[in-house]
Amino acid sequence: MRKFLDKYRNMPVQVRASFWFLICSFMQKGISTITTPIFTRLFSTAEYGQYNVFNSWLSIVTVFVTLNLSSGVYAQGLVKFDDERKILSSSLQGLMTVLVLVWTAIYLVAHDFWNGLLGLTTVQMLAMMVMIWATAAFGFWANEQRVSYQYKNLVILTFAISLAKPIVGIVFVLLAEDKVTARILGLVLVELVGYTALYVIQMRRGKMFFSTKFWKYALTFNLPLLPHYLSLTVLSGADRIMIKSMVGESEAGIYSLAYSVSLIMTLFNTSLMQTVSPWIYQKIKSKNITDIAPIAYMTMSAIAGVNLLLIVFAPEIVAIFAPSSYYEAIYVIPPVAMSVYFMFSYDLFAKFAFYYEKTKFIMIASVIGGVLNIVLNYIFIGLCGYKAAGYTTLACYMIYCFGHYIFMRMVCRQCCDGIMPYDTKKIVGVTGVFLFAGFGLLFTYDYPVIRYGVIIVVMVIAFIKRKMIVGIVKKIMVVKK
């Protein structure tokens, strides 16, 4: 233990901070995932559907209201305007506050119209605005902590808030008749108590609510990216909204459970991408892009493997996460889990467009994916029912990923002397095997003996090849070196 602690203390602060920021991500998603079985049993399928539709609208409305000011543009600004960080922070908090107030006023003027359009109550809409403000306030502070490698306070606060949200939510839901609104108000209370002080701290330090320089900088940077942010949000949330309106709230609830379970594996996406991203950018910068391929193939294979595990155990996982009324969710998990693979893969390709600031390519791919998702959902949910949304999600992420791959090749022709980082045949090979295995496992759900036989065979192979698997993991984890 002492040897481990000494090794930890001797790590550079950047490495320690990266580790703890990853822990923060796991805590936020992990605690939420662990408490899912509680809420699926407190809610009916219809109530669970209502709550998740609220979350989908929250994601979409947040893009319009805050323009995602607390993410990319702010993180870049903290580095670009290093000597004016405090002023930047307070002024962008001010801009975000003005935007929230303006949109709240727009809502109040025609609240009946907005309530009907979104299918939410006035209390839920006002709660949404408060949550948007509080979450953005936390986003500004958290990004500042990350850029400064100040991880201790962020870890403590993240853990406290992640724990408080389900605890307060359970109490509120148990005491209320309107369980959906109670759950939402529980979140509002925790975020107001936990995040308001962060807003005050940054405003007091910067002492500037309005700054022409920084307001112009933020709006000029983020407004052109609005279609990109909105399309990504639509791609991940429109299906639940459309299922509710076209089929019903219960079906939206069942689909939401399948989607939430499938997205557990994005934890692996996040951890792997945080590990390899700096290394990939270094390779692009040094023009050694052919070095990326071996690690990329291994990470894609690793993500494919963990998602196949989720698919094969889907019936057992759903039984743990929810009562029998949600059982049909098992048939939605495979296509959505396969979508997670493409969520990871596209990022490997998009790195080139981001590095060389080809934002037009990023926006085109995102808009195509978002629009196509709405069109396909409208057609196939109506024809085949809510389960079709899982397959339209998979199709859209495949097309989205393919678009980024094509744009990556265009960027490489322009900026990398025509050298291509990946072998198309190998990418297709890994992806093809993954899709074949994923759909094959789906057809074993009605034949438990075959499915358990597959599980046993995989476990035996994994045991025999354990040294090779450990070696692959080690190679991925040391890419920064």
N, C-alpha and C positions, 0 to 999 in steps of 0.2 A: 504493500500500500504506500509506504514512504517513497519507494522508488517511483511509483506512478505519480505521486504528488509533486515530487521534485521535477520530474519530466514536464508536468503540467505547468509548474511555476516558471520553468525555463523557456516555455513557448513564447513566441512574439505575441504582443497584445492583439495584433490583427487576427492571429490564429485562434486565440482564446475567445475573442469577440465573435468570430464566425461560428465557433462551436456553440456558444450560448445563444446567439441569434437563431441558430437552427433549433435549439432546445425550445426557444420561445414559440417557434412555428409549430413544433410537435405538441406543445402544451395547449395552444389555442385550438388546434384541430382535434388533438387526442382527447381532451376532456369533453369537448362537444360530442365526439363520437361515442365515448363511453356512456354518456348520459342519454344518448338516443333511445335505447330500450326503455328508459323510464317514461319519456314523453310519448313514445308510440303507444304505450299502455294507458297513459293519462288522457290522450286524445283519441277520438274516433278517427277513422281514415279520412273522413270529410274535414274534420278540424285540423288534422295534420296537413292536409292539402291546402287549406286556407292559410295556415301559418307559412308554408313554404312558398305559396304564391305571393304573400306579403314580402318575403325575403327576395323573391325574384324582382318584384317591382322596386324594392329598396335598392338593389344593385343598379337597375336601369336609371331610376330617378337620381341616384347619387352622381352619375356621370354628368347629367344635365345641370344639376344644382352646383356641384363643386368643381366641375371640369377636371377632376382628378388632380387638383393643384398640389395635394400633399404627397404625391408619388414622384414620378419621373422628373418633372421640371424643378421641383423643390430639391430633390437629391442632387441634381446637377448643379443647381444654384448654390448649394452649400459648399460645393467644391470650387465653383467658378468665382463666387464672391466670398472667399474664405474670411477676409478681413471685415466683412459686413454681415456676418451670419445673424447676429441678433436683430438687426434692422430688417433683413430679409424675412426672418421668421415672423416677427410681429406684423409686418406689412402684409404678408401673404395670409396670415391668420385673419387680418382685417378684411382683406379681399374676400376670403371665404365666408366670413360673417355677413358681409354685405350681400353676397350672392344668395345665402340661405334666407336672409330677411326678405329680399326681393321676391324670391320664389314662393316664400310663405305668403306674402301679400297677394301674389298672383293666384295662389290657391284659394285664399280666403274670399277673394272677390267673386269667384265662381266655384265655390266648394261643392255644390250639388253636381255640377258638370264633371269635375275631377273624380268625385266619389263614384259616380256612375261609370265613368270610363275605366277606372282602375278596379272597381269592385271592392272598395274599402270604405270604412266608416270615417267620420270626421276625426274621432279620437285616434284612430290608427294612422291617419294621414299626418296629423300634428305630431304624433309620436315619431313617425318616420322622419320628419324634418329635424326634430331634436336629436335623433340618432345620427343623422347625416352630419349635423354640426359637431356632435361630440366625437364621433369616429374620426372625422377629419382633423379635429384638434389633437387627438391622440396621434394620428398619422404624422403630423408635422413634428411633434415632440419625439416620436419614436425614430423617425428618419434622422433627426439631429443626433440622437444617441448613437445610431448605427455609424454615421459618418465620423463621429468623434470616438468610436470604439468604447463608449460608456455603457457597458452591458448590464451592470449589476442592478441599477434601478429599473431598467426595462424588464429584466427577468422577474424581479420581485412583483412589479405592478402587473405584468402579464399573467403571472401565476394567480395573483389575488383576484383579478377581474375574471379570468377564465373559470375559476372555482366559484366565484360569487354569482355569476350569471345563471348557471343551472340551479343552484341552491335557492336563490330568490325566485327564480322561475317556477320551481316545483311548489314552493309555498304559495305563490300568487295563484297558480293554476288550481291547486287544491281548495282554495278559499273562494274561488270565483265561479259564477255561472257561465260567463263568456270567457272560456278558457283561452281562446286565441288572443283576444285583446289583453288578457291578464299576462300571458307569456310575453307579449310585446312590451307592456308597461314595466314588467320586471327588468327587461333589458335596458329600457330607458333609464330607470332608477339607478341601476348599477353603473351605466356609462356616465351619467351626469355626476354622480358622486366620485367616480374614479378618474374622470378626464377633465373636469372643469378646472381643477387646480393647475393642470398642465398648460391650459390656455392662458390663465392668469400669469403664470411664470414667464412664458415667452413674451407676452404683451408688456409686462413690467420691465423685462430686460431690454427689449428692443425700443420701447417707448415711441413707436411710430405705427399708427393705424393705417395711414395712407402714404404711399410712395409712388410717384409717377414712374420712376425708374423701374421698380420691381413689379408693379402692377402691369406695366406695359410689357416687360420681359416675360412674365408668366403667361399673360393672355396671348401674346404673339407666338410663344412656343407651343401652348397647349390647344388653342382653338383649332389649328389645322389637324391635330391628332384626335379630335373629338369623334370623327367617324370610326377611327380605329378602336378607341376605348368602348364606344357604344356597341360596335359590331361584336366585340369579344363578349361583352355583357349579354347581348341578345343571344349569342351562340350558346352561352351557358345557362340562360334562364328563361328564354321565351317558351320553351316546350311546356313547362309547368303551367304558365299562364294560359297557353292555348288549350292544353288538356282540360283545365278547369272550365273554360268558356265553351269548348266544343263537346266535351264528354261529361265531366262532372267533377265535383270536389273530391269524392272518394278515390276516383281514379288518379287524380292529381296527387293525392296523399300516397297511394301505393307507388306511383312512379317516383315521387320525391324520395321515398325511402331507398329505392333501388339506386337512384342517382347519388344519394348521400353515401351509401355503402360503397359504391364504385369509386367515388372520389377519395376514399380513404387512401388509395394508392397514390394519390398526388403528393402525399407526404414523401414517398420515395422519389417522385419527380423533383420535388423541391430540394431534398437533401443531395441528390446526385448532381443537379444542375448548379447548386451553390458551390459544390466541390469543383466541377470542371469549368464553369464559366470564366473565371479569371485566367485559367490556363489556356482556354480556347482563344480569348482575346489577345493573350500574349503571343500565341502562335500566329494569329492573323497579322498582328503588328509586325512581327519579325519575318513575315512572308514564308513561314515554315508550315503552311496549311496542310501539307500531306501527312504531317505528324498527328493530325487530329483523328484521322479515320480509324485506327485501331481502337482507341479509347471510345470513339463514338459507337462503333459496332458492339463493343462490350457493354456499354451503358444501355443501348437499345435492347440488347438481349436480356440484360438484368431487369429492365422495366417490363419487358414482355413476360419474363418468368414470374414476377410477383403478381402480375395481373392474371396470368393463367391460374395461379394458386387461388386467387379470389374467385375466379369463375368456377373452378372445380368444387370449391367449398360453399358456393352461393346458397344452396338450400339450408345448410347448417347455420350460416351466418344470419340469414333472414329469420330463422327460427329463434336465434338468440336476440336479435335486435327488435323483433316485433311479434305480436300475437298472430294467430293463424289467418286473420282477416287480411293480412298483408302478403300472404304466401305467393300470390301471382308476381310479386316483385322479382322473383328468381329469374323469370324469363326476360327481364329488362336488363339485369346486371351484365350479362355477357357483352352485348353491343356497347354499353356505356363504358365498361371496363376496358374494352378494346380501344375506345376513344381516348382513354387516358394515355395509352401508348403513343398515339398521334399527337396529343398535347405536348408530350415530352420531345418527340422527334422533330416537330416543326421548329422548336426553339434551337436545336442544333443547326438548322439551316438558316433561321432568321438572324443568327448572330452576325452574319456577314453584312446584311442590310443595315442592322443597327450600328455596327462598327463604322461602316462607311457612310452613315447618315442618309441612306436611301429610303427615307420615310415614305415616299410615294409608293414604293413596292409593298411596304408593310401595310399601308392603308388599303391598297387595292385588294390584297389577299384577305384582310379582315372584313372588308365590306362585302366581298363576294361570299365569304363564309356565313356572315350574319344574315344577309338577304336570302341566300339559298336555304338556310335553316327555316326561316319563316315560311317560304313558299312550299318546301317539302313537307313541313309539319301540317300546313293547311290541307295539302292534297292527301297525304297518307294517314293522318289521324282521322280524317273524315271517312276514308275508305276502309281502313283496317283497325281502327281503335287506338287507344292510348299507347299500347306497346310499340306501335310503329315509331313513336318519337325516339326511342332508343336507337333504332336503325337509321333514322334521318340524322341524329346526332353523330353517329359513327360515319355516315357518308359525308357529312359536312366537314368533319375534322380531317377525314382522308383527303378531301379536295383542298382544304385549307393548307394541310401539310404539303401536298403536291405543289400548290401554288408557291409556297415559300421555297420549295426545292428548285423550281424553275427560276424564280427570282434570284436565288443564291447563285445559280449558274450564270445568270446575266451579270450579276455583280462581280463574280470572279473573272469573267471575260474582260470587264472594264477595269478592274482594280487589282487583279492578282495575276496579271500576265497570261490569262487564259488557263491557268492551272486549276484543276478541279479537286476539291478536298476528298470527295467520296467516290467510290466505285458504285455506279447505279445498280449493277447486277447484285452486289452484296446487300445493298439496302433493300432491294426488292426481295431477295432471298430470305433475309431475316423477317421482313414484314409478311411475306407470303406464308411462311411456316407458322408464324404467330396467329394469323387470321384463320388458317386451316385448323390449327389446334383449338382455338377459341370456339369456333362454330361446332367443331367436333364434340367438344365437352358439353356444349349446350344440348346436343341431342342425347346425351347420356342421363339427363335429369329424370327421365321417365323409366330409366333402367338402373336402379341403385347398384346392382351387382357389378355391372360393367364400370360404373363410375368409381366404386370403391376399388375395383381391380386396377383401374388406371392410377388411382392414388397410391396404391401399394407399389406398383411398378415404378412410378416417379420417385417415391421415397427410397426405394432400393438403388435406383440409378444415382440419385443425389448422394447417397451414402458412399457408393463406390467411387464417384467422381468428386468427393468432398475436397480433396487437396486441390484439384483444378479450380473448383468454385471459389475456395478461399484465395487462391492465387489471383483470380480475376478481380475479386473485391479489393485485394491489396493494390493491384495495379491502378484501379480506378481511384483509390483513396490517396495515392501518392503523386497524382498528376501535377499538383502544384509545385512539386520539387523539380 
